[in-house]
């Protein structure tokens, strides 16, 4: 019994240490960023554009790009994940998985450079919303594909067999039978993709440019403001005010991430409840 207590205590001590190793850096970053941002935080920061020492346009630009990533990367990624999990076989499966793994390992700055060469220069789009959204979508696409595939593969096989026994076609089986129980995992992948997009800088430096005006809904030939651009630019400027504004933009970025995580959890919880009712 003594040996069991020792092993149990050692196990829980290791778990607590692992938790502290994860939580301590996160808390340190949060405390540090918000402490440095306090001098600049206020309504004027949120209501003025960057040319008036605010970040209103950067917040709006970030939200517009996130919406574009959700539509583009979410639509393509979920469809590719469904195809991989339910329909792809043989050579098609190997090729799609191969290219997805290549994208997952590609550096963000390389994707930004390729986006600059192709969309900004070759297609003559200029620094624009379309170039930025496509570059970010390419960057996060593998995460959406992988989480969608894994979520669908975790759905019990008997649901597929029951659907086949009822004579349902493949489209109905996917959307009515398989998607509801897999939805929490799919939503988690989308939230991860949006979180990565929120904190990215390198692809946007090459494709979005920057603007002191509010973002335009025009897809091309209009530069887009974004929060990480404010962080990067103001941190390089001299003066405590610029550094405080940079920290405030970082704090707002963290708040957006927390909101995204909270929304994702709410959607996942609702999906689990709906799935439980469907099972009952």
C-alpha positions in Angstrom: 0.0 0.0 0.0 2.9 2.4 0.8 4.4 1.8 -2.7 1.0 2.4 -4.3 0.6 5.7 -2.4 4.1 6.7 -3.5 3.4 5.9 -7.1 0.1 7.7 -6.9 1.7 10.8 -5.4 4.5 10.8 -7.9 1.9 10.5 -10.8 -0.2 13.4 -9.6 3.0 15.5 -8.9 4.1 14.9 -12.5 0.6 15.9 -13.8 0.7 19.1 -11.6 4.2 19.9 -12.9 3.1 19.4 -16.5 0.1 21.7 -15.9 2.3 24.4 -14.4 4.7 24.1 -17.4 1.7 24.9 -19.7 -0.1 27.4 -17.6 2.9 29.4 -16.2 4.1 30.7 -19.6 0.6 31.5 -20.8 -0.1 33.5 -17.6 3.3 35.2 -17.8 2.5 36.4 -21.4 -1.0 37.6 -20.4 0.2 39.5 -17.3 3.1 41.0 -19.1 1.2 42.2 -22.2 -1.7 43.6 -20.2 0.6 45.3 -17.8 2.4 47.1 -20.6 -0.8 47.9 -22.4 -2.5 49.6 -19.4 -1.2 53.1 -20.3 -2.8 53.0 -23.7 -6.0 51.0 -23.1 -9.2 53.0 -23.3 -12.1 53.9 -25.4 -10.1 56.3 -27.5 -7.8 53.5 -28.5 -10.8 51.5 -29.8 -12.6 54.4 -31.5 -9.7 56.1 -33.3 -7.8 54.9 -36.4 -4.1 54.2 -36.4 -3.4 57.7 -37.8 -5.0 59.1 -34.7 -3.1 56.7 -32.3 -5.9 54.1 -32.2 -6.5 50.6 -33.5 -10.1 50.7 -34.6 -9.3 50.1 -38.3 -6.9 47.3 -37.4 -9.5 45.5 -35.4 -12.0 45.8 -38.2 -9.5 44.7 -40.8 -8.6 41.6 -38.7 -12.2 40.7 -38.3 -12.9 41.0 -42.0 -9.9 38.8 -42.8 -11.0 36.2 -40.2 -14.4 36.1 -41.9 -12.8 35.5 -45.2 -10.6 32.7 -43.8 -13.6 31.1 -42.1 -15.5 31.0 -45.4 -12.6 30.0 -47.7 -10.4 27.7 -45.5 -13.5 26.4 -43.6 -15.4 25.5 -46.8 -12.5 23.9 -48.7 -10.9 22.3 -45.6 -14.1 20.7 -44.3 -15.0 19.4 -47.8 -11.4 18.0 -48.2 -11.6 16.4 -44.7 -15.0 14.8 -45.6 -13.6 13.5 -48.8 -10.5 12.0 -47.1 -12.5 10.4 -44.3 -15.4 9.0 -46.3 -14.6 8.7 -50.0 -10.9 8.9 -50.9 -9.1 5.6 -51.6 -5.9 4.5 -53.2 -3.9 7.0 -55.1 -6.3 9.9 -54.5 -6.1 9.5 -50.8 -2.3 9.3 -50.8 -1.9 12.3 -53.0 -4.3 14.5 -51.0 -2.7 13.5 -47.7 0.8 14.1 -49.1 -0.1 17.6 -50.3 -1.8 18.4 -47.0 1.3 17.4 -45.0 3.5 19.5 -47.3 1.3 22.6 -46.6 1.3 21.8 -42.9 5.1 22.0 -42.8 5.5 25.0 -45.0 6.8 28.2 -43.2 4.4 31.1 -43.1 6.9 33.5 -44.6 7.3 31.2 -47.6 3.5 31.2 -48.2 3.5 35.0 -47.9 6.3 35.3 -50.4 4.6 33.0 -52.9 1.4 35.0 -52.4 3.3 38.2 -53.1 4.9 36.9 -56.3 1.7 35.3 -57.7 -1.3 37.5 -56.5 0.3 40.9 -55.7 2.7 41.0 -58.6 1.7 38.4 -61.3 -2.1 38.9 -61.0 -1.7 42.6 -60.4 -4.0 42.5 -57.4 -1.7 44.7 -55.4 -1.7 44.5 -51.6 -5.3 43.5 -51.0 -7.9 41.6 -49.0 -8.1 38.8 -51.5 -4.4 38.1 -51.5 -4.3 38.2 -47.7 -7.3 35.9 -47.2 -6.0 33.4 -49.7 -2.5 33.3 -48.1 -3.9 32.9 -44.6 -6.3 30.2 -45.9 -3.5 28.2 -47.5 -1.6 28.4 -44.2 -4.4 27.1 -42.0 -6.0 24.7 -44.5 -4.1 21.5 -43.3 -5.4 22.0 -39.7 -9.0 22.2 -40.9 -8.6 19.1 -43.2 -6.9 17.0 -40.5 -9.3 17.8 -37.6 -12.3 17.2 -39.9 -11.0 13.9 -41.0 -10.1 12.8 -37.5 -13.5 13.9 -36.2 -15.4 11.9 -38.9 -13.2 8.8 -38.4 -14.1 8.8 -34.7 -17.8 8.5 -35.5 -18.9 4.9 -34.6 -19.0 2.6 -37.6 -22.5 1.3 -36.7 -24.0 4.7 -37.7 -22.7 4.2 -41.2 -23.9 0.6 -41.3 -27.3 1.7 -40.0 -27.5 4.4 -42.7 -26.6 1.9 -45.4 -29.2 -0.5 -44.0 -31.9 2.2 -44.3 -30.9 2.8 -47.9 -29.7 6.4 -47.4 -27.4 7.8 -50.1 -23.9 9.0 -49.2 -24.7 12.7 -49.2 -27.6 12.2 -46.7 -25.4 9.9 -44.6 -22.6 12.5 -44.3 -24.8 15.5 -43.6 -27.5 14.0 -41.5 -25.8 11.1 -39.8 -22.0 11.7 -39.6 -21.6 15.5 -39.4 -23.7 16.1 -36.2 -21.6 13.9 -33.9 -18.4 15.1 -35.6 -19.3 18.8 -35.4 -17.4 19.5 -32.1 -14.1 18.3 -33.6 -14.7 20.2 -36.8 -15.5 23.4 -34.9 -12.3 22.9 -32.9 -10.3 22.7 -36.1 -11.9 25.9 -37.4 -11.2 27.7 -34.1 -7.6 26.7 -34.3 -7.4 27.9 -37.9 -8.9 31.3 -36.9 -6.6 31.6 -33.9 -3.5 31.0 -36.0 -4.8 33.5 -38.6 -5.4 36.1 -35.8 -1.7 36.0 -34.7 0.0 35.7 -38.1 2.2 38.5 -39.4 4.6 37.2 -42.1 2.0 36.4 -44.8 0.2 39.7 -44.3 3.4 41.7 -44.6 3.7 40.4 -48.2 0.0 40.4 -49.2 -2.1 42.8 -47.1 0.2 45.8 -46.9 -1.3 48.3 -44.3 -3.7 51.2 -44.3 -4.6 53.8 -41.8 -8.2 53.8 -43.1 -11.0 51.4 -42.3 -10.9 48.2 -44.4 -12.6 48.2 -47.7 -14.7 45.3 -48.8 -13.1 45.6 -52.3 -11.1 42.4 -52.8 -8.2 43.8 -54.8 -6.2 47.1 -55.0 -7.0 48.1 -51.4 -4.6 47.6 -48.5 -5.9 46.1 -45.3 -5.1 47.1 -41.7 -4.6 44.4 -39.1 -3.6 44.1 -35.4 -0.3 42.2 -35.8 0.8 45.0 -38.2 0.2 47.6 -35.5 2.2 45.4 -33.0 5.1 45.0 -35.4 5.2 48.6 -36.6 4.7 50.5 -33.3 7.1 48.2 -31.4 9.9 49.4 -33.8 9.1 53.0 -33.2 10.8 55.1 -30.5 8.8 56.3 -27.5 6.8 54.9 -24.7 3.5 55.8 -26.3 4.2 53.7 -29.4 5.3 50.8 -27.3 2.2 51.0 -25.2 0.0 51.1 -28.3 1.8 48.0 -29.6 1.2 46.2 -26.3 -2.5 47.3 -26.4 -2.9 45.9 -29.9 -1.4 42.6 -28.5 -3.8 42.7 -25.6 -6.8 43.1 -28.0 -5.4 40.3 -30.1 -5.4 38.0 -27.1 -8.9 39.1 -26.2 -10.0 38.1 -29.7 -8.4 34.7 -29.2 -10.1 34.2 -25.9 -13.5 35.1 -27.5 -12.9 32.7 -30.4 -12.1 29.9 -27.9 -15.2 30.7 -25.8 -17.4 30.7 -28.9 -15.9 27.5 -30.1 -16.6 25.8 -26.8 -20.2 27.1 -26.8 -20.8 25.8 -30.3 -19.2 22.4 -29.4 -21.3 22.1 -26.3 -24.5 22.8 -28.2 -23.5 20.3 -30.9 -22.8 17.6 -28.2 -26.3 18.2 -26.7 -27.9 18.0 -30.1 -26.1 14.8 -30.8 -27.1 13.3 -27.4 -30.7 14.1 -28.1 -30.4 12.5 -31.6 -28.9 9.4 -30.0 -31.7 9.2 -27.4 
